[in-house]
């Protein structure tokens, strides 16, 4: 058995870019059971074949190219493949077929509370999250103070995070994720939470980041925000690109489509 | 700025065949990524240790106290039965049980490391490797603490009661070698078990039973010399040879009084331990590379 390596090369022209070429992605659905050895043996003995029945293709031959400077909004209903698209770009899901090429440093803002260890203190979590995002302890030391200050949690840094309120957790995670350097920003919904003061501060920082990143890909259900932030919109429907282009017209089409569907329901 | 090209699974599968150059590149890439991402390993392992010990009064002392108490119990129960057959039974027991517990503990937590690290695997771009590695490192940390405790006790006992208690001899220098070989051996097995557990969750129970069987197949309590014909099960077990490094330096290599009896692991022990460590790690790594990009779909 040989292996094929992903390649890492220095990008020469300094232009960020994302390119998906012929990307297909197949998922297995485990509707009511986790995979088990017992089940596999039983299937082999009884010559049953369950595996193909529970597979489905999210993307088939998806082509997408995002250039330096673009702010792309991804819209579509739940399960259309918006978050998964971000995860494919990020490199969490290796596509079943096709290639993904990414030029630039990625900052993911996707369900980041997952990286927290609530038994640890806020301070320790800053370093844990930082390392998961690819930063060294040294780099995080320089940023930790600012992160805590922005999250307004300086007084609680030493407290285990299980005693944090949901809003405090969100504030810390937001501050960490937006406090690391990036060239490409992948955002999944805006997860700012907390009191009105923090939300307005977070929104400001979000706009700053959108301005300073080379590329922004923003998956959201908040159509008005998508319209405001982006220069290009992709409408996904069951893993297919239905429309790609001008934000205003596509967002209007999408809303009209959703409204029509709503209306046709009894 | 860096350009990364991720190749789809279909193309990866098509290009099968043994290409040493591709493997060399894969190893190099993995090492580079691991060195760059070493902070993840440190933080994950550190988090584990902190959570386990930080909030108890005795803290890290528990890492040493629990096995000590366990050994005290076993020594009382079996030490009397085996007092004629096994010289210095508590030392014999300790020098086998401590590395065995490292192996068993690593297999347990490392085997399910991807499954329990689902939240990290599905949200962050990290090498899957860092999860089992940090689990094995946590267990290795415990192993080192326990070994230090035992060494301390041997030295103290040796100087207080020079006639009855053993003293350390020069053979103590093979102990670090034994730790390193056992670490490599264990990591390889953990990578294989992790793959199995990720694909088939119920294998976890099988692994638990097999590790239990290995307990008896490594002569932890009853040395193979007392097992009669059943000793073949012990001598056929590579783990036995790994534990011999620990027993060699801590039990056989220690002596009473003034008589220096330096014993070294024999050639067979060396060969089997080194070969099994390398084979286990190589096989584990090959399995890991084969499924590296597919684990995340199975969690």
Interface residues (C-beta under 8 A of the other chain):
Chain A: X1 X2 X3 X4 X5 X6 X7 X8 X9 X10 X11 X14 X16 X22 X23 X24 X27 X28 X34 X35 X36 X37 X38 X40 X87 X90 X91 X92 X93 X94 X95 X96 X97 X98 X99 X100 X101 X102 X103 X104 X105 X106 X108 X110 X111 X112 X114 X115 X117 X119 X120 X124 X127 X128 X130 X131 X132 X133 X134 X135 X136 X137 X183
Chain B: X1 X2 X3 X4 X5 X6 X7 X8 X9 X10 X11 X12 X15 X16 X17 X18 X19 X22 X23 X25 X26 X29 X36 X37 X39 X40 X42 X43 X44 X46 X47 X50 X51 X119 X120 X121 X122 X123 X124 X125 X126 X199 X200 X201 X202 X203 X206 X286 X289 X290 X293 X294 X296 X297 X298
